[in-house]
Amino acid sequence: MLLAAALGCAGGDDAAPPINAGPIGMTPAAGTGTPPAPIDAGPQTPARGADASSPVDAGPPRPDGAPAIDAGPPDASGAPDAASGGAGTSSMPRMDAATPNDAAPEDAAPPGDAAMGGEPDAAPGDDDRCDDSVLDPSRPPATLMLSGATGTHDPTVIESNGVYYLWNTGPRIPAKTSPDLRQWRDAPAAFGSGNPAWVAREVPGATDLWAPDVSFFGGQFHLYYSASTWGSNSSCIGHATRPSLESGSWQDQGSVVCSNHGSRDDWNAIDPNVVVDAEGTPWLSFGSFWSGIKAIELDMSGARANDDLHSLATRPRDVEGAVEAPVIVRRCGYYYLFVSFDKCCSGVDSTYNIRIGRSENVIGPYLDREGKSLLQGGGSLLVMGNSRFHGPGHNSVLFTEDGAYNIYHSYDGQQNGRATLRVSELRWNDTKWPVSGGP
């Protein structure tokens, strides 16, 4: 079975091959702020993990993109990390603490096979996941204990035939695989021999590719990614496809949408994410700073369907419009828009936090728990940092047979601000609002 998750900064280098997963390489075709209290849906979940060392340069704060970030030292568990290219060691699954006093809860059940094919939103005609990922008030969502190649930024995850595939920001779109969402090892980058030729032509100066998103619709897998440069909103979102993750390679399809290319735009074409609506139509949301989050309709090949541009979320100029990294999923009559507020990419000084709004329509309006529109700066707090894990953000959402997971990066204060993969359980309460483990 297939299943996707969706999540602009950097990850580990290429290294070991995937875990019994076949090739996944790619072939080219030619502002800060203090967040308000979290939503009232169960306790927030500070996490506990292992010590590490060695300083990591998280790069300067970005207005619209991200630097490459060193994967950092091996995990304290002894598993080689992304920079080393080694495989994670096998051990019993462990779970980070999911209670405010850092007491460790029992381990969550391991994720099962994907609940449906490919994309993280329910297919037309299904039950819309009303019975999936329901919150048990006696057991707050927990955070998984991870090992292996956990250095990552802006992760996106999809499951295929029992293997979890992850791509993240970095040179040629770095990749990882896992058999269980806990043990991770590096895999070949998406573009094995270099960026597609169009990137240098359309976005001069772009090197690393940012914030990928992987999905499945129209009978094939789709990889969307960002090409941009520091401090600029002259950017493009690229697109590649392949029929299988177990064989073959990605075939690049060129850019699907660009900002400030023959036009004057106050938005930024980075941080893509695909959602398939209840009628089976795919939509691409994207955006970072400037006038915020936008969406366009796609056709079933993954190309842009028309010239319409829809606005989903924005923030005031006095906080530099600091909203980005949209993710939309559909569950039980609502579309849920996850976004990241404030500043990423600054190590322990990062103030990133994950917000949420919902709508009965895929293109909005999205409202938070207090009824404030995300177009007016609204957004209920879902995950914020703690004394160790700073600036959680740029998340993906993954549905499995055993429940949903919130997948994101955070900056580990015990590893000098290293950008680190985090995987937390995600559940919905009786008022249909999500509750996440974390940070």
C-alpha positions in Angstrom: 0.0 0.0 0.0 1.0 3.7 -0.4 0.7 6.6 2.0 2.0 10.1 2.0 2.9 12.9 4.3 3.7 16.4 3.4 6.5 19.2 4.7 12.2 25.4 3.4 15.8 24.5 5.4 18.3 21.5 5.1 19.2 17.9 5.8 21.8 15.1 5.7 24.1 14.1 2.9 23.8 11.1 0.6 25.1 7.9 2.0 23.9 4.3 2.5 21.3 2.8 0.2 17.7 2.4 1.3 16.6 -0.4 3.6 15.4 -3.2 1.3 13.6 -0.5 -0.7 15.2 -0.5 -4.1 16.5 2.6 -5.8 14.9 6.0 -5.1 17.3 8.2 -7.0 16.2 10.8 -9.5 17.1 11.5 -13.1 16.8 15.1 -14.4 15.1 15.5 -17.7 17.5 17.8 -19.8 10.4 37.1 12.5 10.0 36.2 16.0 7.1 36.5 18.5 5.7 34.9 21.6 3.0 32.3 20.8 -0.2 32.3 22.8 -1.4 29.4 24.8 -1.9 26.1 23.0 -5.3 24.9 22.0 -7.2 23.3 24.8 -7.1 19.7 23.7 -4.7 17.8 26.0 -1.3 18.6 27.3 1.7 19.7 25.2 4.4 17.2 25.1 8.0 18.2 25.8 10.3 15.5 24.7 13.3 13.6 26.1 16.2 12.3 24.1 19.9 11.6 24.0 22.9 13.9 24.6 25.2 14.8 21.7 28.0 17.2 21.0 29.8 19.2 18.3 28.5 22.6 17.2 26.3 22.9 14.1 25.9 26.0 12.1 22.2 26.4 11.6 22.7 29.4 9.3 21.2 32.9 9.5 17.5 33.5 9.9 15.7 33.5 6.5 12.9 35.6 5.2 11.9 33.0 2.6 14.2 30.0 2.4 16.8 28.0 4.1 20.5 27.2 4.3 22.1 23.8 4.2 22.5 22.5 7.7 25.1 20.0 8.7 23.6 16.7 9.8 25.6 16.8 13.0 27.2 14.1 15.1 26.0 10.5 15.6 23.0 10.0 17.9 23.9 9.1 21.4 22.3 5.7 20.8 25.4 4.9 18.8 23.6 4.9 15.5 25.6 6.7 12.8 23.8 9.8 11.6 23.1 11.5 8.3 26.6 12.9 7.9 28.2 9.5 8.4 26.2 7.6 5.9 25.8 4.6 8.2 22.7 2.6 9.1 20.9 2.9 12.4 21.3 0.2 14.9 18.5 -2.1 15.7 17.0 -1.9 19.1 13.6 -2.0 20.8 11.4 0.9 19.9 11.6 3.8 22.3 9.4 6.9 22.8 10.2 10.4 23.9 8.3 11.8 26.8 4.9 13.3 26.1 4.0 14.9 29.4 4.8 18.4 30.7 7.0 17.0 33.5 9.1 15.0 31.0 7.9 11.7 32.5 8.2 9.0 29.8 5.0 7.4 28.8 4.7 3.9 27.4 5.8 3.4 23.8 3.2 4.1 21.1 2.1 1.2 18.9 4.3 1.0 15.8 2.8 2.4 12.6 1.2 -0.2 10.4 0.6 -0.3 6.7 -0.7 2.7 5.0 -4.4 3.2 5.4 -5.0 4.2 1.8 -3.1 4.8 -1.4 -0.5 7.5 -1.6 -1.7 11.0 -0.7 -2.3 11.9 2.9 -5.9 12.8 2.4 -8.8 10.5 2.1 -9.8 9.3 -1.4 -13.2 10.2 -2.8 -15.9 7.9 -1.5 -14.2 6.7 1.7 -15.4 7.5 5.2 -13.3 10.6 5.5 -11.3 9.2 8.4 -13.9 10.0 11.1 -12.9 6.9 13.0 -9.1 7.4 12.4 -6.7 8.9 14.9 -9.3 9.6 17.7 -7.8 11.1 20.9 -7.9 8.9 24.0 -8.0 11.5 26.8 -6.3 9.1 29.1 -3.3 8.8 26.8 -1.9 12.0 25.4 -0.2 11.7 22.0 3.5 10.7 22.4 6.7 11.4 20.5 8.7 8.6 19.0 12.3 7.9 20.0 14.3 8.0 16.8 17.7 6.6 15.9 20.1 6.6 12.9 20.2 9.4 10.4 18.0 11.9 12.1 19.5 15.1 10.8 16.9 16.7 8.6 15.1 19.9 7.7 11.6 20.2 6.2 10.8 16.5 5.9 8.1 15.0 3.7 7.3 11.3 4.1 5.4 8.6 2.1 4.9 4.9 2.7 5.1 2.3 0.0 5.1 -1.5 0.5 6.1 -1.3 4.1 8.9 1.2 3.7 8.8 4.8 4.7 10.6 7.2 2.3 11.6 10.7 3.5 13.0 13.6 1.4 14.2 16.9 2.8 15.9 20.2 2.0 19.5 20.0 0.8 21.7 19.3 -2.2 19.7 17.5 -4.9 17.0 16.7 -2.3 18.5 14.3 0.2 16.6 11.1 1.1 16.2 8.6 3.9 14.3 5.4 4.5 12.8 3.6 7.5 11.0 0.3 8.2 9.1 1.7 11.2 9.3 5.5 11.4 11.9 5.1 14.2 15.1 3.8 12.6 16.4 5.9 9.8 19.2 5.6 7.3 20.4 7.8 4.4 19.5 6.9 0.8 20.5 8.4 -2.5 19.3 11.9 -3.2 16.4 12.5 -5.5 18.4 14.1 -8.2 21.5 11.9 -8.3 23.6 13.7 -10.9 22.7 17.3 -10.2 19.8 19.7 -10.3 17.5 19.7 -13.4 18.8 22.1 -16.1 15.8 24.4 -15.8 16.7 25.5 -12.3 19.9 27.3 -13.3 18.0 29.0 -16.2 14.9 30.1 -14.3 16.4 30.7 -10.8 20.1 31.8 -11.2 22.1 31.2 -8.1 19.8 28.5 -6.7 21.9 25.5 -5.4 20.2 23.4 -2.7 16.6 22.5 -3.4 14.2 23.3 -0.6 11.2 22.0 1.1 10.1 19.0 -1.0 6.6 17.4 -0.9 5.8 13.9 -2.0 2.3 12.6 -2.9 0.5 10.0 -4.9 -2.4 10.7 -7.3 -3.3 10.1 -10.9 -1.6 6.7 -10.8 1.9 8.0 -10.0 4.1 9.6 -7.4 4.7 13.3 -7.5 7.6 15.2 -6.0 7.3 19.0 -5.8 10.3 21.1 -4.6 11.4 24.7 -4.3 14.2 26.6 -6.2 15.0 30.0 -4.7 17.8 32.1 -3.3 18.3 33.9 0.0 16.1 36.9 0.7 14.4 36.7 -2.7 10.8 35.9 -3.7 11.9 35.3 -7.3 11.3 31.5 -7.0 9.9 28.5 -8.7 8.3 25.2 -7.6 9.5 22.2 -9.6 7.8 18.9 -10.3 8.9 15.3 -10.9 7.0 12.0 -11.3 7.6 8.3 -11.2 5.2 5.3 -11.2 7.0 3.3 -8.4 9.4 4.0 -5.5 10.8 0.4 -5.7 12.2 0.8 -9.2 13.0 3.4 -11.8 13.8 7.0 -11.1 12.2 10.4 -10.9 11.5 12.2 -14.2 11.6 15.9 -13.9 8.7 17.9 -15.4 10.1 21.4 -15.0 8.5 24.2 -13.0 4.8 24.3 -12.2 4.5 27.8 -10.7 6.9 30.7 -10.3 6.8 34.1 -8.6 8.3 37.2 -10.1 9.0 35.6 -13.4 7.7 38.1 -16.0 5.3 39.4 -13.3 5.3 41.5 -10.1 4.2 39.2 -7.3 4.0 39.8 -3.5 4.1 36.1 -2.7 6.8 33.5 -2.8 6.6 30.2 -4.8 8.3 27.9 -2.3 7.2 25.3 0.4 4.8 23.2 -1.8 2.2 20.7 -0.5 -0.4 18.7 -2.3 -3.9 17.8 -1.0 -6.5 15.9 -3.0 -10.0 17.2 -2.2 -13.2 15.2 -1.7 -14.0 15.3 -5.4 -10.6 13.9 -6.3 -9.1 17.2 -7.5 -5.4 17.8 -6.5 -4.4 21.2 -5.1 -1.0 22.7 -4.5 -0.6 25.1 -1.5 2.6 27.0 -1.0 4.1 30.3 0.3 6.5 31.9 2.7 6.4 35.4 4.2 5.4 38.3 1.9 1.6 38.0 1.4 1.4 34.5 2.8 0.0 31.1 1.8 -1.5 30.6 -1.7 -3.1 27.6 -3.5 -3.6 26.6 -7.1 -5.5 23.8 -8.7 -3.6 21.0 -10.5 -4.7 18.6 -13.2 -4.3 14.8 -12.8 -0.8 15.0 -14.4 0.3 17.3 -11.7 0.6 20.4 -13.9 -1.2 23.7 -13.1 -4.8 23.5 -14.2 -5.6 27.2 -14.6 -4.4 30.8 -13.8 -6.5 31.1 -10.6 -4.6 32.0 -7.4 -6.3 31.6 -4.0 -5.1 33.1 -0.7 -5.3 30.9 2.4 -3.3 32.6 5.2 -1.3 35.7 5.9 0.3 37.6 8.9 0.8 41.3 9.5 3.8 43.2 8.3 4.9 44.0 11.9 5.9 40.4 12.2 7.4 40.4 8.7 4.5 38.3 7.5 6.1 35.3 9.1 4.0 32.4 8.0 5.1 29.6 5.7 5.2 25.8 5.1 1.5 25.0 4.5 0.2 21.4 4.8 -3.5 20.6 4.2 -5.1 17.3 5.1 -8.8 16.2 5.0 -10.5 14.5 7.9 -14.2 14.0 8.9 -15.7 16.9 7.0 -12.9 19.4 7.4 -9.7 20.5 5.6 -7.0 21.3 8.1 -4.4 23.8 7.2 -1.1 23.5 9.2 1.4 26.4 8.9 4.6 27.4 10.6 4.9 30.8 12.3 7.9 33.0 13.2 11.6 32.2 12.6 13.3 29.0 11.5 16.9 28.1 10.7 18.6 29.8 13.7 19.5 26.8 15.8 18.4 27.3 19.5 17.4 30.9 18.6 14.7 29.6 16.3 11.1 30.5 17.3 9.2 28.4 14.8 5.9 27.0 16.0 3.1 25.0 14.3 -0.4 26.5 13.9 -3.7 25.1 12.7 -6.9 26.3 11.2 -9.8 24.4 9.5 -12.4 24.9 6.8 -15.1 22.9 5.0 -13.7 24.1 1.7 -10.2 23.2 0.5 -9.6 26.9 -0.5 -11.0 28.3 2.7 -11.8 30.4 4.6 -9.7 28.7 7.3 -10.5 29.7 10.9 -8.7 28.9 14.1 -10.4 27.6 17.3 -11.4 31.1 18.3 -13.0 31.7 15.0 -10.3 34.1 13.7 -9.5 33.8 10.0 -6.0 32.7 9.1 -6.2 35.5 6.5 -6.3 37.9 9.4 -3.3 36.4 11.2 -5.2 33.7 13.0 -3.9 30.2 13.8 -4.3 28.1 17.0 -1.0 26.8 18.5 -0.4 23.1 17.9 3.3 22.5 18.8 5.8 24.9 20.3 9.4 24.4 21.5 10.7 23.5 25.0 14.0 23.9 26.9 15.6 21.3 24.7 13.9 21.1 21.3 13.6 24.6 19.9 11.6 25.9 17.0 9.5 22.9 15.8 8.0 23.5 12.4 7.7 22.8 8.7 5.6 19.7 9.4 4.1 16.9 7.4 1.1 14.7 8.3 1.2 11.0 7.7 -1.9 8.7 8.1 -1.2 5.0 8.8 -3.5 2.1 9.9 -2.4 2.8 13.5 -3.1 6.5 13.4 -1.7 9.8 12.2 1.7 11.2 12.8 3.0 14.8 12.8 6.5 14.8 11.2 8.6 17.9 11.5 12.1 19.3 12.4 13.3 20.9 15.6 16.6 22.3 16.8 18.2 20.2 19.6 19.7 22.3 22.4 21.7 19.2 23.5 23.3 19.1 20.1 24.2 22.8 19.7 21.0 23.6 17.7 21.3 20.7 15.3 18.2 20.4 13.0 16.6 17.1 14.0 13.8 14.9 12.7 10.8 14.6 15.1 7.9 12.2 14.7 4.9 12.6 17.0 1.5 11.0 17.3 -1.4 13.2 16.0 -4.9 12.7 17.2 -8.3 14.5 16.9 -10.4 15.4 20.0 -14.2 15.3 20.3 -14.5 18.8 18.8 -12.5 17.7 15.7 -9.4 19.6 16.5 -6.0 17.9 16.2 -3.7 17.3 19.2 0.0 16.6 18.7 2.8 15.1 20.7 6.0 17.2 20.7 8.1 19.1 20.5 
